[in-house]
Amino acid sequence: MIKLNPKNNNAKKNNSGKKKTHFKIKMRGLTDIIKQHKWTFAVYIVLRTFVIIALVISCIRGQYENAFVCVLSLILFIAPAFITANFGIQFPSTMEIIVLLFIFAAEILGEIQCYYLKFPYWDVMLHTLNGFLCAACGFGLVDILNKNPKIKFNLSPFFLAMTAFCFSMTIGVLWEFFEFGCDTFLHKDTQKDTVIHMISSVELNPDGSNTPVIIDNINEVIVNGQELGVGGYIDIGLIDTMQDLFVNFIGAAVFSVIGFFYVKSRGKGKFVRRFIPTLAEKYIIDSESSDNDTNFQ
């Protein structure tokens, strides 16, 4: 015969209740954080409304992949507030608005509305901006450590800028790995193909030597007896990848140079401060949350 311990059951229920209450407090906290900057909140509401409309339309049409993109966008919209609530890192309102617009431009306009195909430089613009923003994030994170007296971590302006640059480039490379994985294993085309009219390859050398054979003026390619009809040879993503990394390099380099002079001038640049994350002040959600925290202790 098994005897149940009522005390243990009550403890489990209490712990479960505490977790649910903590989660509710966190969610209310995210909303409060977003509301702190009126322009950020206004942009958030407008974009969120558009995404919800796109989500409903996608579900009605049975376009469930697009619906997933919409749900992902809604989750990403609260990412800055989530980071602030859990890690104490505050994003400037200008940067947060740009991040929200970036998510909307990449996911909703780029993927669902096919802007990547309609506008040739849409992807280039986003990758350049991504390099700039990631460098700003890397710069801010290291700057926070630099200013913390409890941590023996002091970088010169040059190494601070270089660290931000390397952080941005690393994020760019990891993203290209992700795109390559999607194309290889899920048979997508995230690394967009490029039509070219000249190739050079040692694989075409009949002697087996390391001298490349050049084929120029390619106007058509036949695969399995059928013309592709693209007016040239298809490069399978390499040019797109290198182009993305190059413009990411430009964005990262631009912010790193700006950040270098920002540190040299001891933080006098107003423009740079609009993009550098800082340590956030403590948020007091409401009197109810304070009472709950006291009870949890």
C-alpha positions as CSV (number, residue, x, y, z in Angstrom):
1,M,0.0,0.0,0.0
2,I,1.4,3.4,-1.0
3,K,0.9,6.4,1.2
4,L,1.0,9.8,-0.3
5,N,2.6,12.7,1.6
6,P,0.2,15.6,1.5
7,K,3.0,18.0,2.4
8,N,5.0,17.1,-0.7
9,N,1.9,17.5,-2.9
10,N,1.2,20.9,-1.4
11,A,4.9,21.9,-2.0
12,K,4.7,20.8,-5.6
13,K,1.5,22.8,-6.1
14,N,3.1,25.9,-4.4
15,N,6.2,25.6,-6.6
16,S,4.0,25.3,-9.7
17,G,2.0,28.3,-8.6
18,K,5.2,30.3,-8.0
19,K,6.5,29.5,-11.5
20,K,3.2,30.5,-13.1
21,T,3.1,33.8,-11.2
22,H,6.7,34.6,-12.0
23,F,5.9,34.0,-15.7
24,K,2.9,36.3,-15.6
25,I,5.1,39.0,-13.9
26,K,7.7,38.6,-16.6
27,M,5.1,39.0,-19.4
28,R,3.7,42.1,-17.8
29,G,7.2,43.4,-17.4
30,L,7.9,43.0,-21.2
31,T,4.8,45.1,-22.0
32,D,5.9,47.8,-19.5
33,I,9.4,47.9,-20.9
34,I,8.1,48.3,-24.5
35,K,5.7,51.1,-23.4
36,Q,8.5,53.1,-21.8
37,H,9.4,54.7,-25.2
38,K,6.3,56.0,-26.9
39,W,7.8,55.9,-30.4
40,T,9.0,52.4,-30.0
41,F,5.7,51.3,-28.6
42,A,3.9,53.0,-31.5
43,V,6.1,51.2,-34.1
44,Y,5.7,47.9,-32.2
45,I,1.8,48.2,-32.2
46,V,1.7,49.1,-35.9
47,L,4.0,46.3,-37.1
48,R,2.4,43.8,-34.7
49,T,-1.0,44.6,-36.3
50,F,0.3,44.1,-39.8
51,V,1.9,40.7,-38.8
52,I,-1.3,39.5,-37.1
53,I,-3.3,40.4,-40.3
54,A,-0.7,38.5,-42.4
55,L,-1.0,35.6,-40.0
56,V,-4.8,35.4,-40.3
57,I,-4.6,35.6,-44.1
58,S,-2.0,32.9,-44.2
59,C,-4.0,30.6,-42.1
60,I,-7.2,31.2,-44.2
61,R,-5.2,30.4,-47.4
62,G,-3.6,27.4,-45.9
63,Q,-0.1,28.9,-46.2
64,Y,1.2,27.4,-43.0
65,E,4.9,28.1,-43.7
66,N,4.0,31.8,-44.0
67,A,2.0,31.5,-40.8
68,F,5.1,30.1,-39.0
69,V,7.1,33.1,-40.3
70,C,4.5,35.4,-38.8
71,V,4.5,33.7,-35.4
72,L,8.3,33.8,-35.5
73,S,8.2,37.6,-36.2
74,L,5.8,38.2,-33.3
75,I,8.3,36.3,-31.0
76,L,11.3,38.3,-32.3
77,F,9.4,41.6,-31.7
78,I,9.5,41.1,-28.0
79,A,13.2,39.9,-28.0
80,P,14.7,43.3,-27.0
81,A,12.3,43.6,-24.1
82,F,12.9,40.0,-23.0
83,I,16.7,40.7,-23.0
84,T,16.1,43.8,-20.9
85,A,13.9,42.1,-18.4
86,N,16.1,39.0,-18.0
87,F,19.7,40.3,-18.5
88,G,19.4,44.0,-17.6
89,I,20.6,45.3,-21.0
90,Q,18.7,48.4,-22.2
91,F,18.4,49.1,-26.0
92,P,18.2,52.7,-27.1
93,S,14.8,53.5,-28.6
94,T,16.4,54.3,-32.0
95,M,18.1,51.0,-32.2
96,E,15.0,49.1,-30.9
97,I,12.8,50.7,-33.6
98,I,15.4,49.8,-36.3
99,V,15.5,46.2,-35.0
100,L,11.7,46.0,-35.2
101,L,11.7,47.4,-38.8
102,F,14.6,45.0,-39.7
103,I,12.6,42.0,-38.5
104,F,9.5,43.1,-40.4
105,A,11.5,43.9,-43.6
106,A,13.4,40.5,-43.4
107,E,10.5,38.2,-42.5
108,I,7.2,39.7,-43.6
109,L,8.3,41.8,-46.6
110,G,11.3,39.7,-47.6
111,E,10.0,36.2,-47.2
112,I,6.2,36.5,-47.5
113,Q,5.9,39.4,-49.9
114,C,9.0,38.2,-51.9
115,Y,10.9,41.5,-51.7
116,Y,14.1,39.5,-52.0
117,L,13.1,38.7,-55.6
118,K,11.2,41.9,-56.4
119,F,14.0,44.2,-55.3
120,P,17.6,43.0,-56.2
121,Y,19.3,45.0,-53.4
122,W,16.8,44.2,-50.6
123,D,19.0,41.4,-49.3
124,V,22.1,43.6,-49.6
125,M,20.5,46.4,-47.6
126,L,19.5,44.1,-44.8
127,H,22.9,42.4,-44.5
128,T,24.6,45.7,-44.4
129,L,22.3,46.9,-41.7
130,N,22.8,43.6,-39.9
131,G,26.5,44.1,-39.8
132,F,26.1,47.6,-38.4
133,L,23.6,46.5,-35.7
134,C,25.6,43.5,-34.6
135,A,28.8,45.6,-34.3
136,A,26.8,48.0,-32.1
137,C,25.6,45.1,-29.9
138,G,29.1,43.7,-29.6
139,F,30.5,47.2,-28.9
140,G,27.9,47.7,-26.2
141,L,28.4,44.4,-24.5
142,V,32.2,44.9,-24.3
143,D,31.7,48.5,-23.2
144,I,29.5,47.3,-20.3
145,L,32.3,45.0,-19.2
146,N,34.9,47.8,-19.6
147,K,32.9,50.1,-17.3
148,N,32.3,47.5,-14.6
149,P,34.7,48.1,-11.8
150,K,34.2,44.6,-10.4
151,I,35.6,43.0,-13.6
152,K,39.3,43.4,-14.5
153,F,38.6,43.9,-18.2
154,N,39.9,47.1,-19.8
155,L,40.3,47.3,-23.6
156,S,41.8,50.2,-25.5
157,P,39.5,52.0,-28.0
158,F,41.2,50.2,-30.9
159,F,40.7,46.7,-29.4
160,L,37.1,47.6,-28.3
161,A,36.3,48.5,-31.9
162,M,38.1,45.4,-33.2
163,T,36.1,43.2,-30.8
164,A,32.9,44.7,-32.0
165,F,33.9,44.2,-35.6
166,C,34.8,40.5,-35.0
167,F,31.6,39.9,-33.1
168,S,29.5,41.3,-36.1
169,M,31.5,39.2,-38.6
170,T,31.1,36.0,-36.5
171,I,27.3,36.5,-36.4
172,G,27.3,37.0,-40.2
173,V,29.3,33.8,-40.7
174,L,27.0,31.8,-38.4
175,W,24.0,33.1,-40.4
176,E,25.5,32.0,-43.6
177,F,26.1,28.5,-42.0
178,F,22.4,28.5,-41.2
179,E,21.4,29.4,-44.7
180,F,23.7,26.7,-46.1
181,G,22.1,24.2,-43.8
182,C,18.6,25.1,-44.9
183,D,19.5,24.8,-48.5
184,T,21.4,21.5,-48.0
185,F,19.0,19.6,-45.7
186,L,15.6,21.3,-46.3
187,H,16.1,22.0,-50.0
188,K,15.4,25.7,-49.7
189,D,17.0,28.5,-51.7
190,T,18.0,31.0,-48.9
191,Q,21.4,31.4,-50.6
192,K,19.9,32.9,-53.7
193,D,21.4,31.7,-57.1
194,T,23.1,34.1,-59.4
195,V,23.1,33.9,-63.2
196,I,26.7,34.2,-64.6
197,H,28.1,34.1,-68.1
198,M,31.6,32.8,-67.4
199,I,33.1,29.9,-65.4
200,S,36.6,28.7,-64.8
201,S,37.3,25.3,-63.3
202,V,40.1,22.8,-63.1
203,E,37.5,20.0,-63.2
204,L,37.1,20.7,-66.9
205,N,40.8,20.3,-67.7
206,P,41.1,17.0,-69.7
207,D,44.8,16.7,-68.6
208,G,43.9,16.6,-64.9
209,S,46.3,19.5,-64.2
210,N,45.7,22.4,-61.9
211,T,45.1,24.8,-64.8
212,P,41.6,26.0,-65.0
213,V,39.6,25.9,-68.2
214,I,37.7,29.1,-68.9
215,I,34.3,29.0,-70.6
216,D,33.1,32.5,-71.6
217,N,29.9,33.9,-73.2
218,I,27.6,31.3,-71.7
219,N,24.1,32.1,-72.9
220,E,22.2,28.9,-72.0
221,V,22.7,25.8,-70.0
222,I,21.1,22.4,-70.8
223,V,20.3,20.0,-67.9
224,N,19.0,16.5,-68.7
225,G,18.3,17.6,-72.2
226,Q,16.2,20.6,-71.2
227,E,17.2,24.3,-71.4
228,L,17.0,26.1,-68.1
229,G,15.9,29.3,-69.8
230,V,17.8,31.7,-67.5
231,G,20.2,33.1,-70.1
232,G,23.4,31.9,-68.5
233,Y,25.0,29.5,-66.0
234,I,23.6,29.3,-62.4
235,D,25.9,29.9,-59.6
236,I,24.5,28.0,-56.6
237,G,24.7,30.5,-53.8
238,L,28.5,31.2,-53.6
239,I,28.3,34.7,-55.0
240,D,25.3,35.5,-52.8
241,T,27.1,34.3,-49.7
242,M,30.3,36.3,-50.4
243,Q,28.2,39.4,-51.2
244,D,26.3,39.0,-47.9
245,L,29.6,38.7,-46.0
246,F,31.1,41.6,-47.8
247,V,28.3,44.0,-47.1
248,N,28.2,42.7,-43.5
249,F,31.9,43.6,-43.4
250,I,31.1,47.1,-44.6
251,G,28.4,47.6,-42.0
252,A,30.6,46.3,-39.2
253,A,33.6,48.3,-40.3
254,V,31.6,51.6,-40.4
255,F,30.2,51.2,-36.9
256,S,33.6,50.0,-35.5
257,V,35.3,53.2,-36.9
258,I,32.5,55.4,-35.5
259,G,32.7,53.5,-32.2
260,F,36.5,54.0,-32.0
261,F,36.2,57.7,-32.2
262,Y,33.3,57.6,-29.8
263,V,35.5,56.0,-27.1
264,K,38.4,58.3,-28.0
265,S,36.1,61.3,-27.3
266,R,35.0,59.7,-24.0
267,G,31.4,59.1,-25.1
268,K,30.5,62.5,-26.4
269,G,29.0,61.3,-29.7
270,K,25.2,61.6,-29.5
271,F,24.7,59.6,-32.7
272,V,26.5,56.5,-31.5
273,R,24.7,56.5,-28.2
274,R,21.5,55.8,-30.1
275,F,22.8,52.4,-31.1
276,I,24.8,51.2,-28.1
277,P,23.1,48.9,-25.6
278,T,23.7,49.9,-21.9
279,L,22.9,48.5,-18.5
280,A,19.2,49.0,-17.7
281,E,17.8,50.5,-14.6
282,K,15.8,48.3,-12.3
283,Y,12.2,47.9,-13.3
284,I,9.4,48.0,-10.7
285,I,6.5,46.3,-12.3
286,D,3.7,47.0,-9.8
287,S,3.0,46.7,-6.1
288,E,1.5,43.2,-6.7
289,S,4.7,41.9,-8.2
290,S,6.7,43.3,-5.2
291,D,4.3,41.6,-2.8
292,N,4.7,38.3,-4.7
293,D,8.5,38.5,-4.7
294,T,8.4,39.0,-1.0
295,N,6.2,36.0,-0.5
296,F,8.5,33.9,-2.7
297,Q,11.4,34.7,-0.4
